[in-house]
């Protein structure tokens, strides 16, 4: 296998947008390291055509020991892209008045803390011209929250954005993107969402390519349009 292949580490790739990203980068000739939490038949099926360009690892993003162990296994890698896609939305109708503390803590830990722990752990493997991406949401915009609703998920994505900016303040030479994929027809987005996975992924891949080698932290949607923090 050529040692000049670009390499992406995609966290949370068993289905939905993560799986779509793996498919897209493999199609562009990249080598992809993809993580799953459990079984992922669709991800494994890609190995039939990708061969050794696809490496599948198992990771629960809230398992700090698992994150550390994966970092050890990937110690010799150089990454051109680190993309953290994993996330949950389990408290869709809950408000701050009635959400259970345990449910709130789980969503915040999964959507905000875990991505930054992963970024902190793997950033040293990312090439100087590489890009670090956290899958965010337009719902994470504090200034854009004029309608309310989906309060816990909004809060978790706003926290993610804030933590990403804090990381950027400590690592100003890094290219960081809080990336909104659009309202996508996935298990989380629902069947009535505006766009399909392929459209979202195609846009995100283009946005990421445009950020290579450009330091700073930006908040963009899948079309490259800036979102107000």
C-alpha positions, -999 to +999 in steps of 0.1 A: +000+000+000+013+035-009+026+055+021+014+087+004-023+080+009-041+106+029-055+092+061-087+101+080-097+090+115-135+091+116-150+086+151-185+072+151-188+056+117-211+027+121-241+044+104-256+077+092-232+106+085-202+088+099-207+059+075-214+083+047-181+101+053-161+068+053-177+059+020-169+093+005-133+094+016-127+058+004-141+067-029-116+096-031-088+072-026-081+079+011-071+055+038-097+056+065-096+045+102-132+042+113-145+035+148-177+018+158-192+012+192-206-022+184-214-043+154-215-024+121-224-046+092-226-017+067-192-005+077-177-040+075-192-045+041-170-016+028-139-037+035-148-059+005-138-032-019-115-010+003-092-037+014-065-025+037-074+011+031-102+007+057-092-001+093-121-006+117-116+000+154-141-004+183-146+026+206-172+040+230-166+077+229-174+081+266-148+054+276-116+073+285-096+041+289-107+030+254-097+064+240-063+061+255-059+025+242-068+035+207-043+063+208-016+038+217-026+016+188-025+045+164+008+059+177+026+057+144-001+073+123-002+107+106-037+120+101-049+144+075-083+145+090-097+139+125-135+139+123-156+133+155-191+124+144-205+105+174-234+121+192-268+114+208-302+132+212-322+114+239-340+143+256-357+160+226-388+172+244-373+178+278-367+213+292-343+224+318-373+223+342-380+186+338-350+168+323-335+141+345-301+150+358-286+117+346-300+121+311-287+157+309-253+146+321-251+117+295-260+140+266-235+166+277-208+140+282-214+124+248-219+154+227-195+180+243-169+165+266-162+132+247-154+149+213-130+173+230-113+145+250-108+127+217-095+158+200-071+165+229-059+129+227-054+126+189-045+161+178-008+154+180-012+128+152-028+154+129-004+168+103+002+206+103-019+209+072-046+186+085-081+195+097-098+187+130-136+186+128-163+182+154-198+175+141-219+203+155-253+217+147-269+250+139-289+244+171-256+250+190-257+287+180-265+307+211-272+339+192-293+320+167-316+305+194-347+326+190-373+298+190-362+275+218-370+238+217-347+208+218-331+225+249-307+198+260-293+190+226-289+227+219-270+231+252-247+202+244-238+215+210-233+250+224-210+235+250-192+216+222-186+248+203-174+266+233-149+238+242-137+237+206-130+274+207-111+270+240-090+243+224-083+266+195-072+294+218-045+270+231-037+256+197-038+286+173-019+268+146-046+242+141-074+242+116-106+234+135-142+233+123-175+231+141-194+216+112-232+217+108-243+189+085-277+203+077-310+188+086-303+153+073-325+122+068-308+100+094-321+082+125-316+114+144-328+138+118-359+119+109-376+110+076-389+145+070-354+162+070-345+184+041-315+166+026-301+131+023-268+118+037-250+119+003-258+156-002-247+165+033-215+144+031-205+158-003-208+193+011-189+186+042-161+169+023-157+200+002-158+223+032-131+203+049-109+203+018-111+241+018-099+243+054-067+223+050-037+243+061-058+272+074-054+278+111-082+290+133-116+278+145-147+283+123-184+274+126-198+264+092-226+245+076-222+218+050-223+244+022-195+264+038-218+292+051-206+307+084-229+303+114-231+329+142-217+315+174 
